[in-house]
């Protein structure tokens, strides 16, 4: 029993639960303060208890499920495009000095443009709001993938490629047997960063033009003054984002070159 309590995994879970408990306790105190203050009593449903009470109703009506599915489709589409473009371009940046020098300035300039600044262009080019949102997510999340992939490839020993050529490896062998295994850790790290950016862009992008998704659900709750529904959706966003991030962290640890030394 003592050995189980000293397990790093158990301790990590305990610390995580403790942190969440403190957060919920502070939220409960803040909610009570709002409810007891005459000036803010109308916002009492922002509190912890009203928010928790809203979940069964939202789940029964299917609002949470519908919003999650709609947002997941947009998020998956945008991230999928970002990965499909970012990994090959990142490999080119990492492998070709000329391409890296040629593309660095344009890429850095485009990377510094706020993703939401592309909204007017997206609306003009795409006829459907879903396509516009997917475009915005892709524009926001492609850069971490590109630069993480390129950074991972720059750490690969050039001797590996020379040995592979001497052994008769084709370009496809270079990619599948050397490059992909060597940069998997960095690609996943880039996807994790891209996910954080995409998750941030998704919600405000859904405030406009669409009638589904987590962002729309938050906006609808605000307009109807259903503050407990609003905070319930915010909590849902946090839970999903935390779950996705944790999953990627587990994959990153799985493919980390330093996994063996860390465990030791």
C-alpha positions in Angstrom: 0.0 0.0 0.0 2.8 2.4 0.9 4.6 1.5 -2.3 1.4 2.3 -4.3 1.1 5.7 -2.6 4.7 6.5 -3.5 4.1 5.6 -7.2 4.9 8.6 -9.4 1.7 8.1 -11.3 -0.4 8.0 -8.2 1.3 11.1 -6.9 0.8 12.9 -10.2 -2.9 12.1 -10.1 -3.1 13.3 -6.5 -1.5 16.6 -7.3 -3.7 17.1 -10.3 -6.9 16.4 -8.2 -5.6 18.7 -5.5 -5.1 21.5 -7.9 -8.6 21.0 -9.4 -10.1 20.9 -5.9 -8.5 24.2 -5.0 -9.7 25.8 -8.3 -13.3 24.6 -7.6 -13.1 25.8 -4.0 -12.0 29.3 -5.2 -14.8 29.3 -7.8 -17.3 28.3 -5.1 -16.2 31.2 -2.9 -16.3 33.6 -5.8 -19.8 32.4 -6.8 -21.1 32.9 -3.2 -19.6 36.4 -3.2 -21.5 37.3 -6.4 -24.7 35.8 -5.1 -24.6 37.7 -1.8 -23.6 41.0 -3.3 -26.8 42.9 -4.3 -24.9 44.7 -7.1 -23.9 41.4 -8.7 -26.7 39.0 -7.6 -28.1 38.8 -11.1 -24.9 37.0 -12.1 -25.2 34.4 -9.4 -25.6 31.6 -11.9 -21.9 32.0 -12.8 -21.2 30.1 -9.6 -19.9 26.6 -9.3 -23.2 25.0 -8.0 -25.5 26.5 -10.7 -22.9 25.4 -13.4 -22.8 21.8 -12.1 -26.6 21.7 -12.0 -26.8 22.9 -15.6 -24.8 19.8 -17.0 -27.6 17.2 -16.6 -30.1 19.4 -18.5 -27.6 20.3 -21.3 -26.7 16.7 -21.7 -30.3 15.5 -21.7 -31.2 18.1 -24.3 -28.2 17.0 -26.4 -26.7 20.5 -26.5 -23.3 19.6 -25.3 -23.0 16.6 -27.5 -24.2 18.5 -30.6 -21.8 21.4 -29.9 -18.8 19.1 -29.3 -19.4 17.1 -32.5 -19.7 20.3 -34.6 -16.5 21.8 -33.1 -14.6 18.6 -33.3 -15.3 18.3 -37.0 -14.0 21.8 -37.6 -11.0 21.3 -35.3 -10.1 18.0 -36.9 -10.4 19.4 -40.4 -8.2 22.4 -39.6 -5.6 20.5 -37.8 -5.6 17.7 -40.4 -4.9 20.3 -43.1 -2.2 21.9 -41.0 -0.5 18.6 -40.4 -0.7 17.5 -44.0 0.9 20.8 -45.1 3.1 21.5 -42.1 5.0 18.2 -42.0 6.2 18.1 -45.7 7.0 21.8 -45.7 8.9 21.4 -42.4 10.9 18.5 -43.9 11.8 20.7 -46.8 12.8 23.6 -44.5 14.9 21.2 -42.4 16.5 19.4 -45.4 17.1 22.2 -47.9 19.3 25.2 -46.8 18.2 27.2 -49.9 14.5 26.6 -49.3 15.0 27.5 -45.6 16.7 30.8 -46.4 14.2 31.6 -49.1 11.1 30.8 -47.0 12.2 32.0 -43.5 11.2 35.7 -44.0 7.8 35.0 -45.6 6.9 32.3 -43.1 7.9 34.5 -40.1 5.8 37.4 -41.5 2.7 35.2 -42.0 3.2 33.5 -38.7 3.0 36.9 -36.9 -0.4 37.7 -38.4 -3.2 37.1 -36.0 -5.3 34.1 -37.3 -8.5 36.0 -36.8 -7.2 38.8 -39.0 -7.8 36.4 -41.9 -11.5 36.3 -41.2 -12.6 38.8 -43.9 -10.5 37.0 -46.5 -11.9 33.6 -45.4 -15.5 34.9 -45.6 -14.8 36.3 -49.1 -13.1 33.1 -50.5 -15.3 30.4 -48.9 -19.0 30.3 -49.3 -19.7 28.3 -46.1 -18.8 29.4 -42.6 -17.6 25.8 -41.8 -14.9 26.1 -44.5 -13.9 29.5 -43.3 -13.5 28.3 -39.7 -11.4 25.3 -40.9 -9.3 27.7 -42.9 -8.7 29.9 -39.9 -7.7 26.9 -37.7 -5.3 25.7 -40.4 -3.7 29.1 -40.8 -3.3 29.3 -37.0 -1.9 25.8 -36.4 0.3 25.1 -39.4 3.2 27.2 -38.2 4.0 25.2 -35.0 4.0 22.0 -37.1 6.3 23.5 -39.7 8.9 24.9 -37.3 8.8 21.9 -34.9 9.3 19.5 -37.8 12.2 21.5 -39.2 13.8 21.8 -35.8 13.5 18.0 -35.3 15.1 17.3 -38.7 18.0 19.7 -38.0 19.0 17.5 -35.0 19.3 14.4 -37.2 22.9 13.4 -37.7 23.8 13.9 -41.4 25.9 10.8 -41.3 22.6 8.8 -41.1 21.7 9.9 -44.6 25.2 9.2 -46.0 25.1 5.7 -44.6 21.6 5.1 -46.0 22.7 6.3 -49.5 25.7 4.0 -49.4 23.4 1.1 -48.6 21.2 2.0 -51.6 18.3 3.7 -49.8 15.8 5.5 -52.1 14.2 8.8 -51.3 11.2 7.0 -50.0 13.4 4.9 -47.7 15.0 8.1 -46.4 11.6 9.5 -45.5 10.0 6.4 -44.0 13.0 4.7 -42.3 15.0 7.8 -41.2 13.2 11.1 -41.3 9.8 10.1 -39.9 11.1 8.0 -37.0 13.6 10.6 -36.1 11.2 13.6 -36.1 8.1 11.9 -34.6 8.7 13.4 -31.2 9.2 16.9 -32.6 6.2 16.6 -34.9 3.9 15.5 -32.0 5.3 18.4 -30.0 4.4 20.8 -32.8 0.9 19.3 -33.1 0.5 19.8 -29.3 1.4 23.5 -29.7 -0.8 23.7 -32.8 -3.7 22.2 -30.9 -3.5 24.9 -28.2 -3.5 27.6 -30.8 -6.4 26.0 -32.8 -8.5 25.5 -29.7 -8.1 29.2 -28.9 -9.1 30.2 -32.5 -12.0 27.8 -32.8 -14.2 29.3 -30.1 -14.2 33.0 -31.2 -14.4 31.9 -34.8 -17.7 30.1 -34.0 -19.1 33.3 -32.5 -20.0 34.5 -36.0 -22.0 33.0 -38.8 -22.6 29.4 -37.5 -25.5 27.9 -35.5 -23.6 25.1 -33.9 -20.4 24.4 -32.0 -19.0 25.3 -28.6 -18.4 29.0 -29.5 -22.0 29.4 -30.8 -23.3 27.7 -27.6 -21.4 30.2 -25.5 -22.7 33.1 -27.5 -26.3 31.8 -27.4 -26.1 31.4 -23.6 -24.8 34.9 -23.2 -27.6 36.4 -25.3 -30.3 34.5 -23.4 -28.6 35.4 -20.1 -28.2 31.7 -19.3 -25.0 32.2 -17.4 -24.9 28.7 -15.9 -25.1 27.3 -19.4 -22.3 29.6 -20.5 -20.0 28.5 -17.7 -20.9 24.8 -18.3 -19.8 25.2 -21.9 -16.6 26.9 -20.8 -15.9 24.0 -18.5 -16.7 21.5 -21.3 -14.1 23.3 -23.5 -11.6 23.1 -20.7 -12.2 19.4 -20.2 -11.9 18.5 -23.8 -8.8 20.6 -24.3 -7.2 19.1 -21.3 -8.0 15.6 -22.5 -6.6 16.2 -25.9 -3.5 17.8 -24.6 -2.9 15.0 -22.1 -3.3 12.4 -24.9 -0.6 14.2 -26.9 1.7 14.4 -23.9 1.4 10.7 -23.5 2.3 10.2 -27.2 5.2 12.6 -26.9 6.6 10.6 -24.0 6.1 7.4 -25.9 8.2 8.7 -28.8 10.7 10.7 -26.8 14.4 9.9 -27.4 15.0 10.6 -23.7 12.4 8.2 -22.5 14.9 5.6 -21.4 17.0 8.0 -19.4 14.0 9.6 -17.8 12.7 6.3 -16.5 16.1 5.5 -15.1 
